[in-house]
Amino acid sequence: MSIVLDIAKTYVRPSEVQAQRMAGPPREDRALAVLIAACVLIFVGQWPRLSREAFLDPTIAIDARMAGALFAWVLMMPLVFYALALVLHGVMRLMGRETTGFRVRMALFWALLASTPLWLLSGLMLGFAGPGLGSYIISGMTFGSFLIFTVIGLIAAAQNTQEAAL
């Protein structure tokens, strides 16, 4: 199935999509591709906001702002998300939920990619309307969807591991 259809389907049946994404043998290249795609899309979603900030405060040029966002989202955030996946895997093991590191990474990375439409909308809101109630609501929805998709994915990861062991 295509990525775009899976993202749309995640908003309706997230545990089903998460389980489908984790099925089969662990492929780290697929997990890395999902993470990099999410980070690149989030970087692109920041362009309207960065353009607005450069227009309102010309002391820092747009290219410098873009370079900083590129460094942050495409180079640093993948490392942060790998570290977060490691912490989540440790927390799940402490809670007695046996799962693999790949399943935890895939759940986290897919949650990030599935929430990218809201990241793009948030960037547009901040770019065109600026900070305000509407932007804060969209940003809250973005973070909330990421958290919900992550929790549902982690539950699916633990259930799939238990079913595979039976």
N, C-alpha and C positions, 0 to 999 in steps of 0.2 A: 504494500500500500504506500501511497506517497506521503511525504512528510507533512505537506499542507493539510491533507485530509486527516492525518493522525493528530495534528495539532487541533483541528476543529473538533474532532471526535473526543479529544481529551477534555474539552469543556462539558461534554455530555456524559461520557463513561470513562473517567480517568483511570480507574483500576484495571479495566479491560485493556486499555491501550498500554499502560505500564507493563502489564503481564506479557502482552504481545511483544513489546520492545525488548523484554528480558529473556524471551524464549530462545532456545537454541544454545549453542556453545558460546562461552564468553568471548567477545571480540572487542578488544580494547580500542582498535582503530575506529569502530563504530561509535563507541562512547566518546572518544576524543573528537570525532567529527561533529557529533551532536553538540558538545560543549563549545567548540570553536564557532560553529554556525550561530549558536545562541549569543555568544560574545560579540561576534561581528554584527549581528542584527541589532543588538543593544547599542553598540557603538554608532551605527547608522541612525538609530532612533534619537541619539543625542545631538545630531546636527542642527535641527531647528533651534534648540535651546542654546547651543553654542553660538549660533549666528546672532540670536537676539542679545546674548550677553556681550558679544563683540561690538554690536551696534550701540548698545547702551554705555559700554565702557571701552572706548577705543584704545586704552593704554596697553591692552593685551590683544594682539592681532588674532584673527580667526584661525590662521594657520597654526599658531602656537597653541591655541585652545584645542584644535583638532589633533595636534600631535600628542598633547597630554592625554586626551580621551582615548586615542589609539593605543598609547602605551599602557594606560590603565586597563582598558577593556580587552584588548587582544593579547597583550603580553603578560600582564600581572593577574588579572582575574581568573584565568584558567588555573594558575597555581593556587590561588585562594580557594577555588572550588574543589580542587583535588585535596587540599588540606581539610576543608570542611567535610568532604566525603570520608576522609580517614577518621575524623572525629566522630562523625555520625555512625560509622561502622563500629567504632569502639563503644559508643553509647548503646548501640543495639545489642552488642555482645554482653555488656554489663546488665542489660535488661533481660537477658536470657533469650533473646531473639537470634537464632542462628541464621546467618545469611552470609553471602560471599561479598567481598569487596567490590566486585564488578557489579553486582545487583544494586548495591548502595550507590555506587557512582552513576549507574545508568538511571536510577530513580531521581537522583539530584539533578543530573544534567538534562534529563528529559523535562523535568519540572521547569527548569530555567528556559529551555527552548519553547515549551508550551505556553509560557507566560510572555513570550516576546511580542505578540500582538498588542498586549497592554503596555509593554515597554515603549513600543512605537507610538501608541496613542498618547502616552504620558509625555514623550518628547515633543510631539506635536502641540499638545496643550501648553507645555511650558514655553515652547517657541513662539506660538502665536498669541496666546492669551496672557502669558507670563504667570508668575506665582499668584495664586488665589485659591478660593474654595474649590473650584472645578478641578484645578490641577492637583490639589491635595487629595481630593476624592479619587481621582484616577490613579494617583501614585499609591494610595492606600489599597485600592483594588488590585493593583499590580503586585504589590508585596504580599497581599492576602492570597492571591491566586498562586503565587510561587510557593508560599508556605503550605497551602492546602494540597497542591499537587505533590509537593515533597513528602508530606506525611502519608498521603494515599499511596505514593510510590514505595515508600519504605515498608508500609504494611503489605503491599503486594509482593515486595521482594522477600519478606520473611515468609509469607504464605507459599510462594512458589518454591522456596528452598525446602520447606517442610514437605510439600507435595512431591518434590523430586526425590526426597529421601525415603518416602514410603514405597 
